Amino acid sequence: MSVEVETVGAARVRPLIATGSARRSGGPGFFLQAFLVLTAGVWLLPVLWAVYTSLRPYADTAQHGYVSWPGVLNFQNYINAWTQADLPHYYLNTLIVVGPALVLILLLSSFSAFVLARFPFRLNLSMLMLFTAGNLLPQQTIITPLYRLYLALPLPEWLSDSGLFFDSYVGIIAIHVAFQMGFCTFVLSNYMKTIPKELTEAALVDGASVWRTFWSVIAPLTRPALAALATLEFTFIYNDYFWALVLVQTGSKRPITSALSNLQGLFFTDNNLIAAGAVLVALPTIICYLLLQRHFVRGLTLGATKG
């Protein structure tokens, strides 16, 4: 009996000893952490290089080269980029597009996700697949028909100077809502499926309407997912250059991503000035992520194991 106990005890101790020795010798965890650190460094290197370049006057880099120790570091490039590119005007253009588009995307996709997640019907799965398939459609494939459609669809003059969807803020907002709703609906529907159905049933038994159940029961519980999607969608819409270039003709109506072209000269381009402008353009997305980073990963992963 004692021999068996000693054998079982030794069998239990050996894995612990092996694990401890593996940790002391490095093991798989060390290589994984080293790989993650290396990957983070590779991703951060261009950003740090842009910041470094933006702080150097062009005369300094022209004399010593870009790969050299700086002689002078200052914020003059940022001041010049702010004024020459007219960044406040383009920030306002971007806000006019991003604000309404973000609100509409989250609102409409949460409505759709609530119906798909809480009310089973025959076409439930088909509709969810349709939303997802629409999101996977490459945008470049519909340039020609969409361009012609925007030239044909009328708008009131108080919404568009041209009287059309083309060359208007409404047209840019509409295309972002159409393309981003599928992804948000897919994420929110899976997230809502993790919420116990008993909460919805209890609210309906107590006399709450479907609208009241959504706003008072489901919507507050989806705040982490909404915060994560708000971060992603803000980044997607803010960084858009493709649709603004195709569907907006007037240069003064275009968003912030097109403002950098104002810093490019006809015969000479100051790369240090463009680097400063790029850093200024990227700041709002970084600030948005820092404000919502607590909900970012949690909101995207909580609904990933259901549905």
N, C-alpha and C positions, 0 to 999 in steps of 0.2 A: 504493500500500500504506500509506504513512504517513497519507494522507488518511483511509482507512478506520479506521485505529487511532485517530486523533484523534476521528473521529466516534463510534466505539464508546465511547471514554473519556469524551467529553462526555456521551453518553447515560446512562452510569452515574453520572456526577457530579451531573447535574441532579436526580434524585430525592433524593439526600442533601442537596443545597442546599435543596430545597423542604421536606424534612422538618425540617431545622434551622431554617429561617425560620418554619415553622408552629409549632415548639415555642417559639421566641422570641416569636411574636405571640400565643401562647395555644393556639389550635387546639382540636380536639374534646376533648382530654384535660383541659384547664383547665375547660371547662364541665361535664364529667362529674364532676370532683372537687368543683366548686362545688355541683353538684346533690346529691352524696352528703353533703357537709357540711351543706347546708340540710336534707336529709331527717333526718340524725342529730339536728340541732338541734330539729326539729319533734317527734321522738320523745322526746327528753330533756327538753323543756320542761315537760311535765306532771309528770315525776318530780321535777325541780328545784323546781317550784312547790309540790309536796306536801311536800318536805323543808323549804322555806322557811316554809310555813304551819305545819308541825308544830313549828317552833322558836319561834314567836311565841305569847305568851299570848293567850287570847281577849279579854281586856280591852283589849289593845293594838290588835287588829284592829277591835274594836267602836268604839273611839274614833277611829282614823285611817283605817279601811277596809283591805281586803285589799291593794289596790294602793297601797301607801305604804311609806315608809322605816321599818324597825322601830325601836321604841324600846327593846325588850328582846328578847334571844334566850337561851333556856335549854332544858334537856331535861326540864322538868317535865311536859310533855304525854306524853313517852315513859314516865315513871315512872307517871303516872296511867293511861295506856292499858294498861300491863303488869299493873297490879293490878286495875283495874276490869273489864277484859275477861277476866281470868283466863287470860291467854295461855299460861302453862306447861301448863295442863290441856289446852287445845286443840291445842297443839303435840304433846303426847303422843298425842292422838287421831289426829292426822294421821300421825304416825310409825307408829302401829299399822296404818294403812291403806296408806300409801305403801311402807313397807319390804317386806312380803310381796307386794304387788301388783307392785312393780317387779321383784323376783326372779323371780316366776312368769312375768311377761310376757317377760322376756329369755330365761329358760330354755326355756319352751315354744316361743317363736317361733324360737329358734336350732335347736331340734330339728326343727321343721317346715321351716325354710329349708334345713337340711342335707339332708333327704330330697328336697325339691323341686329343689335345685341339683345334687346329686351322683348321684341315682338316677333315670334317665329311665324313665318308664312312660307308659301311654296317657293317664291322667287328670292328668298332671303340670301342664300349663298350665291346665286347668280348675280344679284345686284352688287354684292361685295366683290366678286370677281370682276365685274364690269368697272367698278371704281378703281380697282388695282390695275387692270389692263389699260385703262385710260391714262394712268400715271406713268406706265411704262412706255407709252408711245413716244418715239423720238420727236422732239419739237421741230426739227428741221424738215420732217416729211410733210408738214402741213403749211409751209410758208406761203406757197402760191395761192391755195384756196383761201387761207385765212386773210391774206393781204387783200384779195379781191372782195372778200366778205366785209372787211373793215371799210373798204372804199364804197360799199353799197349801203351799209347800215346807217340810218340817220340818227342824230341825237339833237336834243334841243340846244339852242344857241347858248343858254346859260351853263350848259355842261361841256360844250365844245365850241371853240372858235370857228372850226371848219364845218360844223354842223354834221360831222360824221364821227364814227368810232375811231377812224384813222386820225393820227396826230392829236390825240386827246389823252388826258389822264385816265378817263373812264375806260378807254380801250385797254390801257396797260393794266389797270386794276382787274378788269374782267378776265384777261388772259392768265394772270397769275392765280386768280381764284379757280379758274377752270382746271389748270394743270396741277395745282397743289392740293385740291380737295381730296383726290383719290388716296394719296399717301396718308393724310391726316385721318380720313375716315377709317382706313385699315387699322391704323395704330389705336385710335380711340375705341373702335368696336372691340378689338381684342382686350383692351384695358377694361372696358365696361363689363366684359364677360367674367372678369375676376371678381367683380362686386357681387355679393350674395343676392340672389333673386328675392330672398325673403324681405329685403328692405323695400323693394318695389311693390311686392304683394301687400306688405303691411300698410304702405302709404295708400294704395288703392282701396284697401278694406276700410281705412279710416276716412275715406271720402275724398281723398285728394285726386284732382284731375291728372291727366297725363302730363299736361304742361307744368302743373305744380310739382308733380313727382320729379320731373326732369330738373327744374330749377332748384328745388329745395333738398332733394335727396341725391341725385346722381351727379349733377354739376359740381357741387362742393367736393365730392370724392375724387373727381378727375382733375383736380388742380395740378398735381405733379405732372401728369401727362400733358396737360395744356401748357404748362410752363416749359416743358421740354420741346414741345412742338412750336411754341412761340419763338424759342431760341433758334430752332432750325429754320423755320419759315422766314423769320426776320433776316437771317443770313442769306437764304436763297434769293429772296426778293431784292434785298439790298445790293447783292452782288450781280444782279442781272444786268447784262449788257446787250444780249442778243435781241430780246424783244424791243427794248428801247431804241435800238438802232434800226430795226425793221419797221416798227409801227409808229414811230415818232419822227416827223420830218423837221420840225422846228427845233433848232439846236438849243434854244433857251428853255425848252420844256423837258429836256432829257435829264436823267438822274445823275447821281454823283459819279458813277462809274465812267461816264463820258467826259467828265470835267478834266481828267488827266490829259486828254488830247489837246486841251488848250495850252498845256505847258510845252508842247512839242513845236519847235520852230520849223520854218520852211527849209532853212539851210544849215541850222545848227540846233542840236538838242543837248540841253544840260541834264545829264543823267542824275546828278546829285539833287537837282530841283525836282525831278520826277519822283525820285525815291522819297523825298520829303512829302510830296503830294500823296504818294501811295500810302505812307504811314498815316497821314491825316485821314485819308479815306477809310482805312481799315480800323480806326479807333472805335467807331460806334459798334461794330460787331464784337470787338473784344470786350467793350463795356457791357454789352447785352449778355454775353456769355458769363462774365464775372458776376453779374447780378442774379442770374438764374442757374448757376452751375450746381447748386444743391439739389435742384429738381431734375437736372438734365438726364443723368444716367438712370436715376430711379424711375423717372416717368416713362422712359423707353423700355425698360427691362421688366417692369412689374406685369405688363400685359403680354409678354412674349412667350409665355408658357401655356397659354390657353387659346382655344379657337383655331 
